[in-house]
Amino acid sequence: MDENASAPVTIADGEILAGRILPGIKAMREHLGCSLQDAFLAFYARYEVLQRERPEAFTMAPEGYWVGFYS
């Protein structure tokens, strides 16, 4: 394993998989100590990884995941 590679931030995985976007972004922000925008970007990046690696673990289809969320 490359010791220079950063470990994925898994703190919000449960929120991401359950479709709880705002609590997930809040968890990312608190964990990373970053801005709201950076927390959203980290959340979205982790969402994409989980969609690729564990699509069956999501409680909703990708088409409906972001419906009603406006950033």
Backbone as CSV, one residue per row, in Angstrom:
resi,resn,N_x,N_y,N_z,CA_x,CA_y,CA_z,C_x,C_y,C_z
1,MET,0.840,-1.190,0.000,0.000,0.000,0.000,0.874,1.238,0.000
2,ASP,0.494,2.232,-0.737,1.241,3.478,-0.826,0.995,4.294,0.432
3,GLU,2.046,4.515,1.220,1.871,5.238,2.480,1.576,6.714,2.266
4,ASN,1.773,7.229,1.067,1.464,8.620,0.767,0.011,8.812,0.344
5,ALA,-0.676,7.715,0.034,-2.081,7.820,-0.363,-2.926,8.093,0.878
6,SER,-3.854,9.005,0.729,-4.700,9.324,1.871,-5.806,8.285,2.000
7,ALA,-6.145,7.970,3.233,-7.205,7.014,3.502,-8.551,7.681,3.224
8,PRO,-9.511,6.919,2.750,-10.822,7.512,2.494,-11.485,7.937,3.802
9,VAL,-12.240,9.005,3.735,-12.986,9.469,4.900,-14.306,8.707,4.903
10,THR,-14.430,7.780,5.831,-15.611,6.914,5.874,-16.610,7.341,6.942
11,ILE,-16.364,8.458,7.600,-17.178,8.908,8.728,-18.648,9.052,8.368
12,ALA,-18.971,9.385,7.136,-20.358,9.628,6.743,-20.940,8.521,5.872
13,ASP,-20.282,7.390,5.770,-20.766,6.332,4.883,-22.197,5.908,5.197
14,GLY,-22.532,5.764,6.457,-23.892,5.372,6.828,-24.920,6.385,6.356
15,GLU,-24.586,7.662,6.507,-25.485,8.729,6.057,-25.606,8.721,4.534
16,ILE,-24.499,8.537,3.862,-24.498,8.520,2.398,-25.354,7.366,1.883
17,LEU,-25.138,6.192,2.425,-25.873,5.018,1.959,-27.373,5.129,2.230
18,ALA,-27.737,5.816,3.308,-29.149,5.969,3.670,-29.808,7.162,2.984
19,GLY,-29.033,7.949,2.240,-29.590,9.096,1.538,-29.814,10.305,2.434
20,ARG,-29.156,10.337,3.583,-29.273,11.468,4.507,-28.159,12.468,4.180
21,ILE,-28.414,13.304,3.204,-27.400,14.190,2.645,-26.931,15.241,3.651
22,LEU,-27.851,15.995,4.224,-27.443,17.072,5.136,-26.725,16.551,6.383
23,PRO,-27.227,15.507,7.053,-26.466,14.984,8.187,-25.080,14.454,7.770
24,GLY,-25.000,13.912,6.564,-23.716,13.423,6.064,-22.723,14.541,5.820
25,ILE,-23.202,15.635,5.241,-22.331,16.790,5.012,-21.895,17.381,6.342
26,LYS,-22.812,17.438,7.290,-22.475,17.951,8.626,-21.403,17.082,9.282
27,ALA,-21.535,15.780,9.176,-20.533,14.868,9.751,-19.169,15.072,9.102
28,MET,-19.166,15.232,7.783,-17.906,15.485,7.068,-17.273,16.789,7.544
29,ARG,-18.101,17.816,7.661,-17.588,19.131,8.062,-16.980,19.082,9.465
30,GLU,-17.678,18.440,10.376,-17.171,18.328,11.742,-15.891,17.493,11.803
31,HIS,-15.869,16.410,11.053,-14.704,15.523,11.066,-13.472,16.170,10.419
32,LEU,-13.698,16.835,9.294,-12.575,17.415,8.552,-12.218,18.821,9.019
33,GLY,-13.147,19.484,9.715,-12.905,20.859,10.149,-12.758,21.805,8.977
34,CYS,-13.636,21.654,8.006,-13.516,22.430,6.773,-14.778,23.261,6.538
35,SER,-14.777,23.993,5.441,-15.930,24.807,5.071,-17.079,23.913,4.622
36,LEU,-18.251,24.497,4.564,-19.426,23.774,4.096,-19.236,23.303,2.652
37,GLN,-18.680,24.154,1.825,-18.436,23.788,0.429,-17.471,22.614,0.329
38,ASP,-16.380,22.657,1.086,-15.421,21.551,1.048,-16.023,20.268,1.606
39,ALA,-16.879,20.392,2.616,-17.545,19.210,3.176,-18.475,18.600,2.136
40,PHE,-19.196,19.436,1.383,-20.061,18.925,0.330,-19.235,18.221,-0.747
41,LEU,-18.126,18.806,-1.128,-17.266,18.180,-2.147,-16.728,16.842,-1.668
42,ALA,-16.344,16.758,-0.394,-15.863,15.498,0.174,-16.992,14.469,0.223
43,PHE,-18.183,14.920,0.619,-19.360,14.043,0.650,-19.629,13.484,-0.743
44,TYR,-19.646,14.365,-1.742,-19.948,13.940,-3.108,-18.880,12.982,-3.643
45,ALA,-17.623,13.259,-3.340,-16.547,12.371,-3.788,-16.712,10.985,-3.168
46,ARG,-17.063,10.940,-1.888,-17.254,9.651,-1.214,-18.499,8.955,-1.764
47,TYR,-19.548,9.722,-2.047,-20.756,9.171,-2.663,-20.403,8.453,-3.967
48,GLU,-19.605,9.087,-4.804,-19.219,8.480,-6.079,-18.440,7.189,-5.883
49,VAL,-17.535,7.178,-4.904,-16.764,5.961,-4.608,-17.705,4.841,-4.166
50,LEU,-18.613,5.159,-3.257,-19.541,4.137,-2.764,-20.488,3.655,-3.867
51,GLN,-20.900,4.538,-4.750,-21.750,4.117,-5.875,-21.012,3.118,-6.765
52,ARG,-19.728,3.329,-6.929,-18.918,2.423,-7.751,-18.667,1.103,-7.039
53,GLU,-18.305,1.177,-5.745,-17.861,-0.005,-5.014,-18.985,-0.790,-4.334
54,ARG,-20.059,-0.122,-3.923,-21.117,-0.789,-3.158,-22.510,-0.319,-3.575
55,PRO,-22.846,-0.358,-4.851,-24.139,0.175,-5.293,-25.331,-0.521,-4.641
56,GLU,-25.182,-1.784,-4.298,-26.285,-2.532,-3.694,-26.590,-2.098,-2.260
57,ALA,-25.677,-1.373,-1.635,-25.854,-0.955,-0.239,-26.707,0.304,-0.102
58,PHE,-26.959,1.002,-1.200,-27.750,2.231,-1.144,-29.233,1.919,-0.942
59,THR,-29.914,2.802,-0.203,-31.343,2.614,0.041,-32.196,3.201,-1.073
60,MET,-31.591,3.948,-1.981,-32.343,4.504,-3.115,-31.487,4.477,-4.372
61,ALA,-32.179,4.512,-5.498,-31.504,4.476,-6.797,-30.769,5.786,-7.052
62,PRO,-29.699,5.740,-7.834,-28.941,6.954,-8.137,-29.799,8.057,-8.764
63,GLU,-30.807,7.669,-9.543,-31.646,8.667,-10.202,-32.411,9.536,-9.208
64,GLY,-32.740,8.988,-8.058,-33.525,9.722,-7.084,-32.736,10.278,-5.923
65,TYR,-31.461,9.974,-5.863,-30.659,10.337,-4.695,-30.642,11.841,-4.431
66,TRP,-30.433,12.617,-5.452,-30.260,14.072,-5.279,-31.549,14.856,-5.511
67,VAL,-32.664,14.187,-5.763,-33.927,14.874,-5.998,-34.313,15.679,-4.750
68,GLY,-34.585,16.947,-4.948,-34.987,17.811,-3.852,-33.836,18.442,-3.089
69,PHE,-32.600,18.108,-3.460,-31.432,18.723,-2.803,-30.862,19.769,-3.727
70,TYR,-30.749,20.978,-3.216,-30.211,22.088,-4.007,-29.080,22.726,-3.222
71,SER,-27.920,22.781,-3.834,-26.775,23.356,-3.134,-26.362,24.673,-3.752
